[in-house]
Amino acid sequence: MSLKTRVILVVVIGVIMGLSLSIGGSLLGSGRPVIKQELAWEQAQLFAEVIERVKREYVEPVDDVILLESAMRGMVDNLDPHSEYLTASEYRDIRISTSGSYTGVGIEIGQIDNAIRIISPIAGSPAARAGIRGGDELVAVDGLAIVYDRLSDTMGRLRGQIGSKVTLSVLRDGVIIDHGMQRQIIRVASVHKEFLRPSYGYVRVNQFSDNTARELSHAIDDLQEANHGMLEGLVLDLRNNPGGVLDSAVDVSDLFLDSGVIVSADGRTVEARFTRSAHRGDILDGATMAVLVNSGSASAAEIVAGALQDHNRATIVGTPTFGKGLVQTVMPLSKGRAIKITTSRYHTPSGNSIHEIGIMPDVHIDDAPGFPDLSLAGILDSEADQQLAEAILQLKPRSVMHSQAQ
């Protein structure tokens, strides 16, 4: 074993022993701290033994750094499906995804029917100019095949330096088509808006980034200005929204609520235990709302849907949501690395945990069969989208009652 590996192992063993002492310190006099220390020492010795055997006998040489990084990754990854060790590049990708801009080709992708498919190219992006279409199956990047259950790895391969070239291979109508393009800075709008009909508005939130609440507020202001007054109703579309920044979900909920708890959380540390409440001021001035959700609505999207449902502020339409009621915190480490670990369980205003349960819609309408057309034009086709059609119906009678009460 190299001197470098031995030094690192000494540090690791010291950390394990230190943790054992700190955890067992309150048990002095019971005899249990000694047992804890012995177990910790045995595990540290076993860890060193495994490292040494792999270094000496594995069929190919393995770098010390790779071995120890893999050990750290395994330690965190095995906590739960949402915790993970992040390399410097992975941590950078997370920061980019919450900032609203990145360097890449400009496509929304998702895991659908055991494949990675293009949801839609971003208007004006390299992918849109190259002819990529919504519904295309992404099968390779620069000639390397895509693994459908490794979405984050695929996203990383699509990103790179400004001006660098990349080739995307897509399967369309049984034919593989190669599209060459150059990466550029992509500024991603997390909110899209449109009129459904006079006095009704539609906004779709793709994910919750740092700028989402601000974007949503501006979008509603634009719809109201175009309407020459307050909207009579609004559809908030959170379908296939995987979540994002918790504080952004709180701020979005706060736009439509005058008071009350938005979300609460409990955890082991002081920082992990908190309650977020609404401030006075409803951007819609009480106009009726319907929120669209499905099984792809998760995490931060469920916080918004749960808060608006529990406060009777909106009718939830669609199918049960994903059911992720855990909060992850990203903690920076040295040399640009980080760990993302679960620190809290959150609860809706009614005190319910939706983890592995989801938000139950007030009106259940199944998703349309087949690959969903998630372009704005496709979504606004209410004849094809029965969930949207139902959301519009939910706005009508309540908006009439609202106008009569004035």
Stockholm file with secondary structure:
# STOCKHOLM 1.0

chainA/1-406         MSLKTRVILVVVIGVIMGLSLSIGGSLLGSGRPVIKQELAWEQAQLFAEVIERVKREYVEPVDDVILLESAMRGMVDNLDPHSEYLTASEYRDIRISTSGSYTGVGIEIGQIDNAIRIISPIAGSPAARAGIRGGDELVAVDGLAIVYDRLSDTMGRLRGQIGSKVTLSVLRDGVIIDHGMQRQIIRVASVHKEFLRPSYGYVRVNQFSDNTARELSHAIDDLQEANHGMLEGLVLDLRNNPGGVLDSAVDVSDLFLDSGVIVSADGRTVEARFTRSAHRGDILDGATMAVLVNSGSASAAEIVAGALQDHNRATIVGTPTFGKGLVQTVMPLSKGRAIKITTSRYHTPSGNSIHEIGIMPDVHIDDAPGFPDLSLAGILDSEADQQLAEAILQLKPRSVMHSQAQ
#=GR chainA/1-406 SS CCHHHHHHHHHHHHHHHHHHHHHHGGGTTSSHHHHHHHHHHHHHHHHHHHHHHHHHHSSSCCCHHHHHHHHHHHHHHTTCTTCEEECHHHHHHHHHHHHTEEEECCEEEEECSSSEEEEEECTTSHHHHHTCCTTCEEEEETTEECCTTCHHHHHHHHCCSTTCEEEEEEEETTEEEEEEEECEEEECCSEEEEEEETTEEEEEECCBCTTHHHHHHHHHHHHHHHTTSCCSEEEEECTTCCCBCHHHHHHHHHHHCSSSEEEEEEESSTTTCEEEECCSCCTTTTCEEEEEECTTCCTHHHHHHHHHHHTTCSEEEESCCCCCCEEEEEEECGGGCEEEEEEEEEECTTSCCCTTTCCCCSEECCCCSSSCCCSHHHHTCTTTCHHHHHHHHHHHHHHHHHHHTC
#=GC SS_cons         CCHHHHHHHHHHHHHHHHHHHHHHGGGTTSSHHHHHHHHHHHHHHHHHHHHHHHHHHSSSCCCHHHHHHHHHHHHHHTTCTTCEEECHHHHHHHHHHHHTEEEECCEEEEECSSSEEEEEECTTSHHHHHTCCTTCEEEEETTEECCTTCHHHHHHHHCCSTTCEEEEEEEETTEEEEEEEECEEEECCSEEEEEEETTEEEEEECCBCTTHHHHHHHHHHHHHHHTTSCCSEEEEECTTCCCBCHHHHHHHHHHHCSSSEEEEEEESSTTTCEEEECCSCCTTTTCEEEEEECTTCCTHHHHHHHHHHHTTCSEEEESCCCCCCEEEEEEECGGGCEEEEEEEEEECTTSCCCTTTCCCCSEECCCCSSSCCCSHHHHTCTTTCHHHHHHHHHHHHHHHHHHHTC
//
